[in-house]
Amino acid sequence: MAPRWRATAAVLFCALHLLVFVPGAGEWSSIIDNDFAPQAEAIQGGELPYRDQEIEYPPLSVPVLVGPAYFGNGTESFREAFAWEMLAFDLAIVVLLALALPGTARHVLSALGVYTIGVVMLSGAILDPSLIDTAPLILVRFDLVPALFILAAVLARDAGRSASWSAFLSIGAAIKAFPLLLYPALLRGESGLRRVVVAGAIPLVLCAIAVVVAGDEFGSAIGYHTGRPLQVESLAATPFEVADRFGADVSVATGHGGFEISASGATVARWISVLMGAVVYLLLVRAGWRSQVPNLELVTALLAVLVVFAPVLSPQFLLWILPLSAAAYGLSLNNLVLLAAVLFTQIGLQNYDGVIDLSGNFVWPVAARNLWLLVYLILVCGPILAAGRSGADETRSVARPGYAFDL
């Protein structure tokens, strides 16, 4: 795809995103009003992020969250500034896809189209707004920030830029920890390990120094996540919610800033889900190292595993997958299934008033979303696992003694 056409595509898609999302900038959001804005104002006033405010994210998330507080006073001003900050990261993803994604014009345009359709579905522009936020989801969460750095890391890895991809991935991990789990995929075949280690360590070491120098402590954020029970929207919670529709004794409790399943066996289901996710993750990493699967596909599959099997599956977690999947698969069955999951996510958000009593208008869309995510998981993981087995068979064939014709 010629640079001139890539630039034209970037401009047109950026204009479309601005047209859709700018009207929603500054609209009401429960998490902005109740969490992000008060925390940012308190930190701006001198309080420490972890010791005083119990921020649940890694240190580099703090400037992302606090920065908008310096562009005005009050919650309404913070909402608008935060929205523009997130819109900048959304547009950066569009530009990165348009200018840096290898492939034909058709592939680049389809990647831009899939990404755009996905984020617009979560904006309330097509369906009714969420009951949690009237603002578009991408403007009131910061999950597109690590998603941008992951996408940049994979594209830099494919371009052979050892230090760059490691730095990008490390920055993403310093904002939200999960990108650290993608290192095994991108280390595959990497020859510049020294550059990778140095570039990856710098952001993390600087964050650690900043926390220590400030007299703060990061342990509260780690404990917050390791102790979270089964969240209502997670895959492992779905059987309990469906059972409740047929008369089982299941209830919902509030905690950790959300809603959690309270039922016999919920803790066991949580650990089974975590264990299954760990097993599939390890199998994928192993298969990826034994095969020539493209980095975009391997990273997308690993992200899908992290999201689908997590005991907490908030709607914004789909934003981790969406840009990578759009870049990896373009307009394909895989992404049509992912967009179906996005659609049912938005329908569930429209009916969030049914979460407390697990009414059907909430349970069934969330169950459908999780079913589509399972289908997506199979579609993106199956070929990689199969390729890994084929690669292992070829290796054994070559290494088997006494059979020169196998060579």
Buried (B, 14 or more C-beta within 10 A) or exposed (E): BEEEEBEEBBEBBBEBBBEBBBEBBBBBBBBBBEBBBBBBBBBBEEEBBBBBBEBBBBBBBBEBBBBBBEEEEEBBBBBBBBBBBBBEBBBBBBBBBBBBBEEEEEBBBBBBBBBBBBBBBBBBBEBEBBBBBBBBBBBBBBBBBBBBBBBBBBBBBBEEBBBBBBBBBBBBBBBBBBBBBBBBBBBBEBEBEEBBEBBBEBBBEBBEEBBEEBEBEBEBBEEBEEEBBBBBBBBBBBBBBBBBBEEEEBEBBEEBEBBBBBBEBBEEBBEEBBEBBEEBBEBBBBBBBBBEBBBBBBBBBBBBBBBBBBBBBBBBBBBBBBBBBBBBBBBBEBBBBBBBBBBBBBBBBBBBEBBBEBBEEBBBBBBBBBBBBBBBBEBBBEBBBEBBEEBBEEEEEEEEEEEEEEE
